[in-house]
Amino acid sequence: MRIRKLKIEPGGVAAIHSHAQRPAFTYVLSGTLVEHRKGAPDRTYKAGEVLVESTDVEHWAENTGSEPVVLVSVDLFKDVARRLIEHLIRRGAARAARRPAVVPRSRNLVHATD
């Protein structure tokens, strides 16, 4: 998974691209974005709205307004996530073989906060 904050200046564009390998969700924080999706009518997104970019989406977008468009985009990488989980499992198994079965309380990674 990758989370990015993107800013598109007035007159700016996000070039045509596909989401075949990475579906995404994009939240519009501010401004107005016009999306041009292949095989679909153009759509305008305003602050508070979400673009759902599934694996069949090929599109580009532009800022036709007078203020910057600010987006928060979350890309989901299935293969990368799978490989990371496998790596962590292998790493955890190797570490478990080298250390005692009881982990000292001071190594607890979860901390409560007020």
C-alpha positions as CSV (number, residue, x, y, z in Angstrom):
1,M,0.0,0.0,0.0
2,R,1.2,3.5,-0.8
3,I,-0.5,6.7,0.5
4,R,0.4,10.0,-1.2
5,K,-0.8,13.6,-0.9
6,L,-0.9,15.1,-4.4
7,K,-1.4,18.7,-5.5
8,I,-2.5,19.6,-9.0
9,E,-2.2,23.3,-9.7
10,P,-4.8,25.2,-11.8
11,G,-4.4,24.0,-15.4
12,G,-2.4,21.0,-14.3
13,V,-3.1,17.4,-15.3
14,A,-2.5,13.9,-14.1
15,A,-1.4,12.1,-17.3
16,I,-3.3,9.1,-18.7
17,H,-2.6,5.9,-16.7
18,S,-4.0,2.5,-15.9
19,H,-4.8,0.9,-12.6
20,A,-4.4,-2.7,-13.9
21,Q,-1.7,-3.5,-11.3
22,R,-2.7,-1.2,-8.5
23,P,-6.3,-0.3,-7.7
24,A,-6.7,2.9,-5.8
25,F,-9.0,5.2,-3.8
26,T,-8.4,9.0,-4.0
27,Y,-10.0,11.4,-1.6
28,V,-10.4,15.1,-2.8
29,L,-9.3,17.3,0.1
30,S,-9.9,20.6,-1.7
31,G,-10.6,22.0,-5.1
32,T,-12.4,20.4,-8.1
33,L,-11.0,17.7,-10.3
34,V,-12.3,16.6,-13.7
35,E,-11.7,12.9,-14.5
36,H,-11.6,11.6,-18.1
37,R,-12.2,7.9,-17.8
38,K,-11.8,5.7,-20.9
39,G,-15.3,4.4,-22.0
40,A,-17.2,6.6,-19.5
41,P,-18.5,10.2,-19.4
42,D,-16.3,12.9,-17.8
43,R,-16.9,13.3,-14.1
44,T,-16.3,16.2,-11.7
45,Y,-15.2,15.5,-8.1
46,K,-15.3,18.1,-5.4
47,A,-13.9,18.3,-1.9
48,G,-15.1,15.4,0.2
49,E,-15.7,13.0,-2.7
50,V,-13.8,9.8,-3.5
51,L,-12.6,8.4,-6.8
52,V,-12.7,4.6,-6.9
53,E,-10.0,3.4,-9.3
54,S,-10.4,-0.4,-9.9
55,T,-8.1,-2.6,-12.0
56,D,-10.2,-1.9,-15.2
57,V,-9.7,1.9,-15.0
58,E,-7.7,3.8,-17.5
59,H,-8.0,7.6,-17.1
60,W,-6.5,11.0,-16.8
61,A,-7.6,14.0,-14.8
62,E,-7.2,17.8,-14.8
63,N,-7.7,20.8,-12.7
64,T,-9.9,23.2,-14.7
65,G,-10.5,25.5,-11.7
66,S,-8.8,28.5,-10.3
67,E,-7.4,26.9,-7.0
68,P,-5.1,23.9,-6.5
69,V,-6.7,20.5,-6.2
70,V,-5.3,18.5,-3.2
71,L,-5.8,14.8,-3.1
72,V,-5.0,11.9,-0.8
73,S,-4.4,8.8,-2.9
74,V,-4.1,5.2,-1.6
75,D,-2.7,2.7,-4.0
76,L,-3.1,-1.0,-3.2
77,F,-0.3,-3.3,-4.5
78,K,-1.5,-6.9,-4.2
79,D,1.8,-8.5,-5.2
80,V,4.0,-6.2,-3.1
81,A,1.8,-6.8,0.0
82,R,1.9,-10.5,-0.5
83,R,5.7,-10.6,-0.9
84,L,6.1,-8.3,2.2
85,I,3.9,-10.6,4.3
86,E,5.8,-13.7,3.1
87,H,9.1,-12.0,4.0
88,L,7.9,-11.0,7.4
89,I,6.7,-14.6,8.1
90,R,10.1,-16.0,7.0
91,R,12.0,-13.4,9.0
92,G,9.9,-14.1,12.1
93,A,10.4,-17.9,11.8
94,A,14.2,-17.4,11.5
95,R,14.2,-15.1,14.5
96,A,12.0,-17.4,16.6
97,A,14.6,-20.2,16.0
98,R,17.3,-18.0,17.4
99,R,15.7,-16.5,20.5
100,P,13.8,-17.7,23.6
101,A,10.1,-18.4,23.3
102,V,9.3,-15.8,26.0
103,V,9.6,-12.2,24.9
104,P,10.4,-9.8,27.8
105,R,7.6,-7.4,28.6
106,S,9.8,-4.4,27.7
107,R,9.8,-5.5,24.1
108,N,6.0,-5.1,23.8
109,L,5.4,-2.9,20.7
110,V,1.8,-1.8,21.7
111,H,1.6,1.2,23.9
112,A,-1.5,2.9,25.2
113,T,-1.7,6.6,25.1
114,D,-4.1,9.2,26.6
